[in-house]
Amino acid sequence: MTVDQYIEKLSYKGFSFGEDALGFIYFGKELTGSSDLVVNTAIEITLKAQKTFDGSFYVSLLEGLKKEGITTRRAAFRFAESYNLLV
């Protein structure tokens, strides 16, 4: 699923992303060169950890995933759990 499709899916579920949030999403994707899968997973983890979209948290998470070479959803959740990001 592309990032655009994922954002649209979340919008249907009631999550609204302002222009600033969308800017962070695409900035983080470009900054880290992450795949759509990793970006979508980072959005999901951000929403679960912060209960809202926090752009700086999201970008930091993406940078951490990139640094660790994480490319799968499962590995991203293990990474988040290892840092106690998901309570």
C-alpha positions as CSV (number, residue, x, y, z in Angstrom):
1,M,0.0,0.0,0.0
2,T,1.4,3.4,-0.9
3,V,1.7,6.2,1.7
4,D,-1.1,8.1,0.0
5,Q,-3.4,5.0,0.2
6,Y,-2.5,4.5,3.8
7,I,-3.3,8.1,4.8
8,E,-6.6,7.8,2.9
9,K,-7.4,4.6,4.8
10,L,-6.6,6.3,8.1
11,S,-8.8,9.3,7.1
12,Y,-11.7,6.9,6.6
13,K,-11.1,5.6,10.1
14,G,-11.3,9.1,11.5
15,F,-7.7,10.2,11.7
16,S,-7.2,13.6,10.1
17,F,-3.8,14.9,9.0
18,G,-3.2,18.6,8.6
19,E,-0.9,20.1,6.1
20,D,2.0,20.2,8.7
21,A,1.5,16.5,9.5
22,L,1.5,15.6,5.8
23,G,4.7,17.7,5.3
24,F,6.4,15.7,8.1
25,I,5.3,12.4,6.6
26,Y,6.7,13.2,3.2
27,F,9.8,15.0,4.5
28,G,10.7,12.0,6.7
29,K,10.2,9.6,3.7
30,E,12.5,11.7,1.6
31,L,15.0,12.3,4.3
32,T,15.5,8.6,5.1
33,G,14.7,7.1,1.7
34,S,12.4,4.7,3.4
35,S,10.0,2.4,1.6
36,D,6.2,3.0,1.8
37,L,6.0,-0.1,4.1
38,V,8.4,1.4,6.6
39,V,6.8,4.9,6.4
40,N,3.3,3.4,6.9
41,T,4.6,1.4,9.9
42,A,6.2,4.5,11.4
43,I,3.0,6.4,11.0
44,E,1.1,3.5,12.8
45,I,3.7,3.3,15.6
46,T,3.6,7.1,16.0
47,L,-0.2,7.1,16.3
48,K,-0.2,4.2,18.8
49,A,2.6,5.6,20.9
50,Q,1.6,9.3,20.9
51,K,-2.2,8.9,20.5
52,T,-1.9,11.6,17.8
53,F,0.5,12.4,15.0
54,D,3.7,13.9,16.4
55,G,5.9,14.9,13.5
56,S,9.2,15.1,15.4
57,F,8.5,11.7,17.0
58,Y,7.7,10.2,13.6
59,V,10.9,11.6,11.9
60,S,13.1,10.4,14.8
61,L,11.5,7.0,14.6
62,L,12.1,6.8,10.9
63,E,15.7,7.9,11.4
64,G,16.1,5.1,14.0
65,L,14.6,2.5,11.8
66,K,16.9,3.6,8.9
67,K,20.0,3.5,11.2
68,E,19.2,0.0,12.3
69,G,18.5,-1.1,8.7
70,I,14.9,-2.1,9.5
71,T,12.8,-2.9,6.4
72,T,9.9,-5.0,7.7
73,R,6.8,-4.2,9.8
74,R,7.6,-6.9,12.3
75,A,11.1,-5.6,12.9
76,A,9.9,-2.1,13.2
77,F,7.5,-3.1,16.0
78,R,10.2,-5.1,17.7
79,F,12.4,-1.9,17.5
80,A,9.6,0.2,19.0
81,E,9.0,-2.3,21.8
82,S,12.7,-2.6,22.6
83,Y,12.7,1.2,23.3
84,N,9.5,1.0,25.2
85,L,7.7,3.3,22.7
86,L,4.5,1.2,22.8
87,V,3.0,0.9,26.3
